[in-house]
């Protein structure tokens, strides 16, 4: 039977109805029914909103009054009004300008929470029956400032410390949350003991809850920007954008929080994260971070944002991996263990503009905070670092033990063409750069950060470095005279550093320098050990007029020096050289001076 026949049949059946049902055929009846069906829900909703509007002032005052009576902190608000659709399907009360203070002192330094709009959502029918269960919360535009005081107390914990027995507070406050939302919320945590601040700007975050007798399931979807600030100065973790979508389970009986396997986005890269937190066992943390990627994007995502324009010039690939764990108790003076492994094989960077490529990049690394889990037992190791420029080699190794007084062991062997470096980096500052560099370095030293002058007394130190530079040429910005060639051979064996020769040809001028420093590590360590410095300078011609022509803000000096011979000697202590506010205290000798002036 077709649809048309069914409709015709239904109309015939209506036509055959008794007289008392003939109104069903009237258009006016159906119009009135439709309008009644539309208007009634709207009217009912408006009435309910009006009732809530009348009650909202009493609800807010009750909540604020109860909170201020129950907790040590102080809560104050500017105003409140009904926001029917802010947390739909729940009806919300918008609390404007919510402020929470650590105690009775209502000053900005003591303010913990400052939020422009807090939307508290209620079930409208439960609300009318006098049940004030909070179903949803939305925080919009504001900041949350957490401070960990030097005695390890948190300001927010002190503010919400109860004045009453716990049972009494539970009877008056009841949260039956189904969701929490954040919009444009700046959250920071400052540790007063070490002056380290973690700052997170949450642009958007949503959590939803499904509760049973044994478990609370939480879905989290958030986007935020992370900054790490140490002693008022930003670090490499600056303006880093994260995107997290995860599922969390909380076991009521075990007090155990479980984060399901999650993919976290950091800038244009991703990594995996999962773990557990056991609140009953002194907040025992067991977190795992891992990633296996075909490029360097995750490492580049951690680079300072100022380098982004330069790094974006490069295409990169490589077999990259990392695996890190944080495991152990985290409260009552405990610190969890941190262990990480990372590495790369068959990596490369290719400059898309110049076509120059750095091949065969490889390395392996580890980090641990050691058995004692403190600065003095930390160890960082980067081994088998290799790279192959277009012409040359690069091999290196770095080990740092004891981050309190770092014990540094560094080995480096490199040979590369500066013309390749100039074109590979493709920066204006290196235009026209050419030459060959050969650097070998074996360095072993302990650096006492607090008392550098003491560390040399307990060294098992080893110093050997050799630097060769051949046919170095470049054009310096703002300097009109071409640098036609620089040759250098310098070495350090033990504590003595020698410059065998430093030859420079600049325009019509030339200069040859050689010399030595008797104890370079002593200067590094700020010791009182006597240091002798010798310097020899020879030149066939120094054309001062040519060198000073075209310099910004300076008139050319019409002078020329021929056949210059100058021998200098300086006797002082290493500490005087590094710490004297003006000229170092010591003896200065000119043992030989000869030069022929043109004018």
C-alpha positions in Angstrom: 0.0 0.0 0.0 1.4 3.4 -1.0 1.8 6.4 1.3 -0.9 8.3 -0.7 -3.4 5.5 -0.2 -2.7 5.4 3.6 -3.2 9.2 3.9 -6.5 9.0 1.9 -7.7 6.1 4.0 -6.9 8.0 7.3 -8.9 11.1 6.0 -11.8 8.8 5.1 -11.7 7.3 8.7 -11.7 10.8 10.2 -14.6 11.8 8.0 -16.6 8.8 9.2 -16.1 9.8 13.0 -19.1 10.7 15.1 -20.2 14.3 15.3 -18.5 14.7 18.7 -15.1 14.1 17.1 -15.6 16.4 14.0 -13.4 19.1 15.7 -10.4 17.1 14.7 -11.0 18.2 11.1 -10.8 21.9 12.0 -7.5 23.8 11.3 -8.2 26.1 14.2 -8.0 23.2 16.6 -4.7 22.1 15.4 -3.2 25.6 15.4 -4.3 26.1 19.1 -2.9 22.7 20.0 0.4 23.6 18.4 0.7 27.0 20.1 -0.3 25.4 23.4 2.4 22.8 23.0 5.1 25.4 22.3 4.1 28.1 24.8 3.5 25.8 27.8 7.2 24.6 28.1 8.5 28.1 27.6 6.1 29.5 30.1 6.9 26.7 32.6 10.6 27.3 32.2 10.2 31.1 32.6 8.2 30.5 35.8 10.9 28.1 37.2 13.7 30.6 36.3 11.7 33.4 38.0 11.4 31.2 41.1 15.2 30.5 41.0 15.8 34.2 40.5 13.9 35.0 43.7 15.7 32.2 45.6 19.3 32.7 44.1 20.2 35.6 46.5 19.3 33.4 49.5 21.2 30.4 48.0 24.4 32.4 47.4 24.3 34.2 50.8 23.8 30.8 52.4 26.8 29.2 50.6 29.1 32.2 51.3 28.0 32.4 54.9 28.4 28.7 55.5 31.8 28.7 53.9 33.1 31.6 55.9 31.8 29.9 59.1 33.3 26.5 58.3 36.7 27.5 56.9 39.7 29.6 58.0 39.9 31.5 54.8 37.6 34.3 53.7 35.3 34.3 50.7 33.7 37.4 49.2 31.7 38.2 46.0 30.6 41.2 44.2 27.1 40.1 43.0 25.1 37.2 41.6 22.4 36.5 39.0 20.7 33.7 37.2 22.4 32.4 34.0 19.9 29.8 32.6 22.0 28.4 29.8 25.6 28.7 31.1 25.7 25.1 32.2 22.7 23.7 30.3 20.8 21.4 31.1 21.4 22.6 34.6 20.3 26.1 35.6 23.1 28.2 36.9 23.8 31.0 39.3 26.6 33.3 38.1 28.7 34.4 41.1 30.5 37.6 39.9 34.0 38.4 41.1 34.6 35.5 43.5 37.7 36.1 45.8 39.2 33.7 48.3 41.8 34.8 50.8 44.2 32.7 52.9 42.8 34.2 56.2 41.2 37.4 57.4 43.7 39.7 55.7 41.9 40.8 52.5 44.9 42.0 50.6 46.2 41.0 47.1 49.3 39.1 48.3 47.0 36.9 50.5 44.4 36.4 47.7 44.4 32.8 46.3 41.4 32.9 44.0 40.2 35.7 41.8 37.6 34.7 39.2 35.2 37.0 37.3 32.4 34.5 36.8 31.7 31.2 38.7 28.7 29.4 37.3 27.2 27.0 39.8 24.7 24.6 38.2 21.7 23.0 40.0 19.0 20.6 38.9 16.0 23.0 38.8 13.5 20.5 40.2 15.8 19.5 43.1 16.4 23.2 43.7 12.7 23.9 44.0 12.4 21.2 46.6 15.1 22.7 48.8 17.9 20.4 47.7 21.0 22.5 46.9 23.2 19.8 45.4 25.8 21.4 43.1 25.7 19.5 39.8 28.2 21.5 37.7 30.8 24.3 38.1 32.1 26.6 35.4 35.0 29.0 36.1 35.6 31.7 33.6 38.3 34.5 33.4 40.5 34.7 36.5 43.5 33.3 38.3 44.3 30.8 41.0 47.6 31.5 42.9 48.9 28.5 44.9 51.8 29.1 47.3 53.8 26.4 49.0 55.2 28.1 52.1 58.7 27.3 53.4 57.1 25.0 56.1 55.6 23.0 53.1 52.0 24.2 53.9 49.9 25.3 51.0 47.9 28.6 51.2 44.8 26.9 49.7 45.0 24.1 52.3 45.2 26.7 55.1 42.3 28.7 53.6 40.0 25.6 53.4 41.1 24.2 56.7 37.9 23.4 58.6 36.9 25.2 61.8 34.3 22.5 62.5 34.3 18.7 62.8 34.3 17.0 59.3 30.9 15.5 59.7 29.3 18.8 60.4 30.8 20.3 57.2 29.7 17.4 55.2 26.1 17.8 56.3 26.0 21.4 55.2 27.9 21.1 51.9 27.0 18.5 49.3 28.6 18.3 45.9 27.1 16.0 43.4 29.2 17.2 40.5 28.6 15.9 37.0 31.0 18.3 35.3 33.6 21.1 35.8 34.7 23.6 33.1 37.5 26.1 32.9 37.8 29.0 30.5 40.7 31.4 30.4 42.0 30.5 33.8 45.6 31.3 34.9 46.8 28.8 37.5 50.2 29.2 39.2 52.1 27.3 41.9 55.0 29.0 43.7 57.5 27.2 46.0 58.8 29.8 48.4 61.8 27.6 49.4 63.4 27.4 46.0 61.6 30.3 44.2 60.3 28.0 41.4 57.0 28.8 39.8 54.9 26.7 37.5 52.4 28.8 35.6 49.6 27.2 33.5 47.1 29.2 31.5 44.1 27.0 30.8 42.3 28.3 27.6 39.7 25.6 27.8 39.2 22.5 29.9 36.2 20.3 30.5 35.8 17.4 32.9 32.8 15.1 33.2 32.1 12.6 36.0 30.4 9.2 36.2 30.1 7.9 39.8 29.3 4.5 41.2 29.6 3.0 44.7 33.2 2.0 44.1 34.6 4.2 41.4 34.6 7.8 40.0 35.3 7.9 36.3 36.6 11.3 35.0 36.9 12.4 31.4 39.3 15.3 30.9 39.7 17.4 27.7 42.0 20.4 28.2 44.1 22.9 26.3 46.7 24.9 28.3 50.0 26.9 28.0 52.8 26.0 30.4 55.6 28.3 31.7 58.4 27.4 34.2 59.9 30.3 36.0 62.9 30.1 38.3 63.8 33.0 40.5 61.7 35.4 38.4 63.3 34.4 35.1 61.7 32.2 32.5 63.3 29.0 31.4 63.2 27.0 28.1 59.7 25.9 29.2 58.1 29.1 28.0 54.7 29.5 26.2 54.5 25.7 25.6 51.1 24.6 24.4 49.6 21.3 25.5 46.5 19.5 24.5 45.3 16.6 26.7 42.4 14.2 26.3 42.4 11.4 28.8 40.3 9.2 31.1 40.9 9.0 34.9 39.6 6.5 37.4 39.5 7.0 41.1 38.9 3.9 43.4 37.2 5.1 46.6 38.1 2.0 48.6 41.8 2.0 47.7 42.2 5.8 47.4 43.9 5.1 44.1 43.9 7.5 41.1 44.6 5.8 37.7 45.4 7.7 34.5 44.6 5.6 31.5 47.1 5.5 28.5 47.0 9.0 27.0 48.5 10.8 24.0 49.6 14.3 25.0 50.1 17.0 22.3 53.0 19.4 22.9 53.2 22.1 20.2 53.3 20.0 17.0 54.6 16.8 18.7 53.0 14.1 20.8 54.0 11.7 23.5 52.4 8.9 25.6 51.5 9.1 29.3 49.9 6.9 31.9 50.2 6.2 35.6 48.8 5.9 39.1 48.8 7.9 42.4 48.2 6.0 45.6 46.9 8.6 48.1 46.9 6.2 51.1 50.6 5.4 50.7 52.0 8.9 51.2 51.0 9.8 47.7 53.0 7.1 46.0 53.4 8.1 42.3 54.0 5.7 39.5 54.0 7.7 36.2 55.3 6.6 32.8 56.2 8.9 29.8 57.2 7.4 26.5 57.5 8.1 22.8 58.9 6.6 19.6 58.9 9.1 16.8 60.2 9.4 13.2 61.5 13.0 13.7 62.9 15.5 16.2 59.7 17.5 16.7 59.2 16.6 20.3 62.8 17.8 21.2 62.2 20.9 19.0 58.9 21.6 20.9 61.0 22.0 24.0 63.3 24.6 22.4 63.0 28.3 23.3 60.3 30.0 21.3 62.8 32.5 20.0 64.5 29.7 18.0 61.3 28.7 16.3 61.7 30.8 13.1 65.2 29.4 12.6 64.2 25.8 13.4 61.3 26.0 11.0 63.8 26.3 8.1 64.8 22.7 8.6 63.3 19.4 7.6 64.3 16.6 10.0 64.0 12.9 10.4 65.3 10.2 12.7 64.5 7.2 14.8 63.8 9.0 18.1 62.8 7.4 21.4 62.5 8.3 25.0 61.2 6.5 28.1 60.9 8.2 31.5 59.4 7.1 34.9 58.6 9.0 38.1 58.1 6.5 40.9 57.9 6.8 44.7 56.4 8.5 47.7 55.9 12.3 47.2 54.8 13.6 50.7 56.1 13.9 54.2 59.7 14.7 53.1 59.8 11.9 50.4 60.9 12.5 46.8 60.1 10.1 44.0 62.8 8.6 41.8 63.2 10.0 38.3 64.8 7.9 35.6 64.9 8.6 31.9 66.4 7.2 28.7 66.4 8.8 25.3 68.2 8.5 22.0 68.4 8.9 18.2 69.6 6.9 15.3 70.0 7.8 11.6 68.8 11.4 12.1 69.3 14.3 9.8 68.6 18.0 9.5 68.1 19.5 6.0 68.0 23.3 5.4 65.1 23.7 2.9 66.4 27.0 1.7 70.1 26.2 1.1 69.8 22.5 0.6 72.6 21.8 3.0 72.2 18.7 5.2 73.6 17.4 8.5 73.5 13.6 8.3 74.1 10.5 10.5 73.0 12.2 13.7 72.9 9.7 16.6 73.1 9.7 20.4 72.0 7.9 23.6 71.3 9.6 26.9 70.2 8.9 30.5 69.1 10.9 33.5 68.5 9.9 37.1 68.1 11.6 40.4 70.0 8.7 42.1 69.4 6.6 45.2 69.2 9.6 47.5 66.9 11.4 45.0 68.5 14.8 45.5 70.8 17.2 43.6 74.0 15.6 44.8 73.0 12.2 43.4 71.7 13.4 40.0 73.5 12.1 36.9 73.1 13.1 33.2 74.9 11.2 30.5 75.0 11.9 26.8 77.1 9.3 24.9 78.0 8.3 21.4 76.9 11.7 20.0 77.8 11.7 16.3 77.0 13.8 13.3 78.4 13.9 9.8 78.5 17.3 8.1 79.0 17.5 4.3 82.7 17.4 4.9 84.1 16.5 8.4 83.2 14.7 11.6 81.6 15.4 14.9 81.8 13.1 17.9 81.1 13.9 21.5 80.3 12.6 25.0 79.1 14.5 28.1 78.7 13.2 31.7 77.6 15.4 34.6 77.5 13.9 38.1 76.3 15.7 41.2 74.2 18.7 40.2 75.1 20.4 43.5 78.8 20.6 42.7 78.9 19.3 39.1 81.5 16.8 38.2 81.8 17.3 34.4 83.5 14.9 32.0 83.4 16.1 28.4 85.0 14.6 25.3 84.7 16.2 21.9 86.3 15.6 18.5 85.2 17.7 15.6 86.4 18.8 12.1 84.2 20.8 9.9 84.1 23.3 7.0 82.9 26.8 8.0 81.5 27.4 4.5 79.2 24.4 5.1 78.2 25.8 8.5 77.4 29.2 7.0 75.2 27.7 4.3 73.6 25.1 6.6 72.6 27.8 9.2 71.8 30.3 6.4 71.8 33.3 8.8 72.9 36.9 7.8 75.5 37.0 10.6 77.5 34.2 9.0 77.4 35.3 5.3 80.7 34.9 3.6 82.1 32.7 6.3 84.7 30.1 5.2 87.6 28.2 6.7 88.3 24.9 8.4 88.0 24.2 12.2 89.5 21.2 14.0 88.7 21.0 17.7 89.7 18.2 20.2 88.7 18.5 23.8 89.1 16.2 26.9 87.7 18.0 29.9 87.2 16.7 33.4 86.5 19.0 36.3 84.4 19.6 39.4 82.6 22.9 39.7 81.6 24.0 43.2 78.9 26.5 42.4 78.8 28.0 45.9 82.6 28.0 46.5 84.4 27.7 43.1 87.8 28.5 44.7 87.7 25.3 46.8 86.9 22.7 44.1 90.3 22.7 42.5 91.8 21.4 45.8 89.8 18.1 45.5 90.0 17.6 41.7 90.7 14.5 39.8 90.8 16.9 36.9 92.1 16.4 33.4 92.5 19.1 30.7 93.5 18.7 27.1 92.2 20.8 24.3 93.5 21.7 20.9 92.1 24.2 18.5 93.1 24.7 14.9 91.5 27.2 12.6 92.8 27.6 9.0 91.9 30.2 6.3 89.0 31.7 8.2 87.4 34.5 6.2 84.2 36.5 6.9 82.8 40.0 6.6 81.7 41.6 9.9 78.6 43.7 9.8 79.4 47.4 10.2 83.1 46.8 9.5 84.1 47.8 6.0 87.5 46.1 5.8 87.4 42.5 4.7 89.0 39.9 7.0 91.1 38.0 4.5 92.4 35.2 6.7 92.8 34.0 10.3 94.9 31.1 11.3 94.9 29.8 14.9 96.7 27.1 16.7 96.1 26.9 20.5 96.3 24.1 23.0 95.8 23.4 26.6 97.6 20.5 28.3 97.2 20.2 32.0 96.7 23.7 33.5 98.8 25.7 31.0 97.1 27.2 27.9 99.2 28.3 24.9 98.5 30.2 21.8 101.2 29.0 19.4 100.0 31.5 16.8 97.0 33.7 16.0 97.6 35.2 12.6 95.2 37.7 11.1 95.1 39.5 7.7 92.6 42.4 7.7 92.7 44.6 4.6 96.3 46.0 4.4 97.0 45.2 8.1 98.4 42.0 9.6 99.1 40.8 13.1 100.6 37.8 14.7 99.9 37.0 18.4 101.4 34.2 20.6 101.3 33.7 24.3 100.5 31.6 27.3 98.6 31.5 30.6 100.3 29.5 33.3 97.1 28.2 35.0 93.8 28.7 33.2 91.7 26.4 35.6 92.8 28.5 38.5 91.1 31.5 36.9 88.0 29.5 36.2 87.9 28.4 39.9 88.6 31.9 41.3 91.6 30.7 43.4 94.4 32.7 44.9 97.1 30.8 43.0 99.6 33.1 41.2 99.1 33.2 37.5 101.6 34.4 34.9 100.4 35.7 31.5 102.8 36.3 28.5 101.8 37.9 25.2 103.9 38.6 22.1 102.5 40.8 19.3 104.2 41.3 16.0 103.0 43.2 12.9 104.5 44.4 9.7 101.8 47.0 9.2 98.7 48.2 11.0 96.8 50.7 8.8 94.8 52.5 11.5 93.2 54.8 8.9 91.8 51.9 6.9 90.6 50.1 10.0 88.7 53.1 11.3 87.2 54.4 8.1 83.4 53.9 7.9 82.9 53.1 11.6 79.7 54.4 12.8 80.1 57.5 15.1 83.9 57.7 14.6 86.2 59.8 12.5 89.0 58.0 10.7 92.4 58.1 12.5 95.1 59.0 10.0 97.9 56.8 11.3 100.0 53.8 10.4 102.3 51.6 12.5 105.1 49.6 10.8 107.3 46.8 12.2 105.5 46.6 15.5 107.1 44.3 18.2 105.4 44.2 21.6 106.1 41.8 24.5 103.9 41.9 27.6 104.0 40.1 30.9 101.4 40.2 33.7 101.7 38.6 37.2 98.6 38.4 39.4 96.4 35.9 41.2 93.5 34.2 39.5 91.1 35.7 41.9 92.3 39.2 41.3 91.8 38.7 37.6 88.2 37.6 37.9 87.0 39.5 40.9 88.7 42.9 40.8 86.0 45.7 40.2 88.5 47.7 38.0 91.9 46.7 36.7 93.3 43.5 38.3 95.8 43.9 41.1 99.3 42.7 40.1 102.5 43.5 38.2 102.4 44.6 34.6 105.6 44.5 32.5 106.4 45.8 29.0 109.5 43.8 28.2 109.9 44.9 24.6 108.3 47.7 22.5 109.2 48.8 19.0 107.1 50.4 16.2 107.5 53.0 13.5 104.7 55.6 13.3 103.9 57.2 10.0 103.0 60.6 11.5 
